[in-house]
Structures are given as structure tokens and as C-alpha cells.
Amino acid sequence: MKKRGEILIENIIFIVLNLIFLTILVLFLARQGEGAVILEENYAKEIALMIDSAKPIMTLRLDMSDARELAEKNGIDFKEVVKINKNVVTVKLSKDSGYSYSFFNNVDVSKPFPVANEDDYIIKINGYKNE
């Protein structure tokens, strides 16, 4: 009789752990399915690569119509979607922290801002940093 009791407890623990794992898996897939994670990563990398290839005194204009739709759907202000801090580009399209990617070019980048009544973002490269 003692063996049957141990087998039951082991099976219950196994089932509970499997349920926890499946719940985490479903939550992960649901988050990935929103598209926010993929778009955040793509835009952050694209902006960082554009800054890396830019020359001083350049103005970059990036069409972010997909990002605007998703940000509005998730309740994020479009002005807060792209942030650049030192050499790290952060794109936030959901309530989470967003996706950050760094660029290597030693340039001074002004604060990115959206164009009024459009889906574009403007990023200005002011010049090289004096370090």
C-alpha cells in the first residue's frame, strides 16, 4: 500500500510541473504572436545599422507605419516608441520594456522624433563625439 501512495504523489507532481511548463509556453507563444517583439527587434536593429552607416550632419527618415499601428493598439504614445540613450537604440511597441540594440559609430545623435501627422521618424546625426 505504501508504494501506491508514493506513485500517486509523484504523478501529481509530474502533472503539476507539466501544467506550469505548458502555461509558460502558451504565454510565450501568445506574446510572440502579437508581433510586437519581432517589430521591436527589427526596428531597433535597422535604426542602429542606419546610424552606423550614417555620416555626420545627416538626417535619417524612417517609415514606421507598422510600428504606429501596433503602438496605438497597445496604448503606447508614438512619440515614446524610439529612444536613443548614448549608443543604445530602444524601440518600445508594447507595455514591456522594449528591445534595445547598440550602434558602434561614435556620433552625436539628437533625440528622435516623429513627423507630425505622418508615420515617419526623424533621426539627426549631428557630428562625431569629441572623446
N, C-alpha and C positions, 0 to 999 in steps of 0.2 A: 504494500500500500504506500509506503514512503516514496518509492520510486515514481509512482504515478503522480504524486503531488509535485515533485521536482520537475517532471516533464511538463506539467501544466504551467508552472511559473516560467519556465524557460520559453515556452511557446508564447505566452502573453508578452513577455519582454521582447521577443523577436517581432511580434506583430506590432507592438507599440513603436519600436525603433523603425520598422518599415514604414509605418504611417507618417512618422516625423520626416523621414527621408523623402517620401513621396510629396508631402506638403511643401517642403522646401523646393523640390524640383518643380512643382506646379507654379509656385510663386515666382521662381526664376524665369520660367518659360513665359509666364504672363507679362513680366516686366520686359523681357526681350521682345515680345510680340507687339508692344506699344510702338516700337520704332524709335523711341527717344534715345535709347542707349546707342544705337547704331548711328543715328544722325549726329548726336553729340560728338562721338568719336570721329566721324568723317569730317565734320566742320572744323573741329579743333586741329586735326592734322592738316587739313587743307589750308587753314589760316596760317599755321606755323610754317608750312612749306612755302607759302607765298611770301611771308616775311623774310624767311631765309634767302629767298631768291631776289628780293627787292633791293634796289639801290637807294641811297639817301635821297631825300626830297621827292619821294614817290607817294602817290595816293592810290590805294587799292580799293576797289569797289567789288563787293561780293554779293551775288544774288542769294538770298536766304529765304525764299518764299516757302519752302517746305518747313523750315525751322519756325517761321512766323505762325503758320497754321497750327503746328504741334504745340508751340509755346502758349498760344491763345487757348487751345483746347485744354492744356494742363494748368491754366491760370497763372502763367509767368508773363510779366511785362516784357515786351520785345526789347526795350532799352536795356534790360538786365541780362540778355541772352549771352552776349560775348563780353568777356573781361580779360584784360591783359595786365598782369602784375609782374614786373621785372621782365623775365624772359619766359613766362608761362602763360599760355592761352587757355582760358577756361570757357567752355560752352555749356550752358545750363538750359535744358529744354523740359525738365520735369522738376518735381518737388525735391528730388535727390540733390546731391552736391554737384552733379555735372561731371564732365570729363575734362581733364587737364592734359596739355601736351606742351612741351617746351621747344623753343626755337634756339638756334645756335648763333645766329647773326648778332653782332654786337651793335645794335642800332637802338636809337631812342624812338619808341613808338608812342604816339599820342593815344588818348582814350578812344576806343572805337565807339562809333555812334551810328544809329540807323538814320537813313534818309527819310525825311518827313513824307508821310503818305505813300511810301513805297516799301518794297520787301528787301531793299539793299542795305548793306552795312558799309561804312566808310572807315578805312584804317589808314592813317597817315604815318609815313616814315619820315621823321624829322632830320635825322642825320646819325652819324656814328657817335657812340658814347665816348666820353673822354675819361678813360680809366687807366 
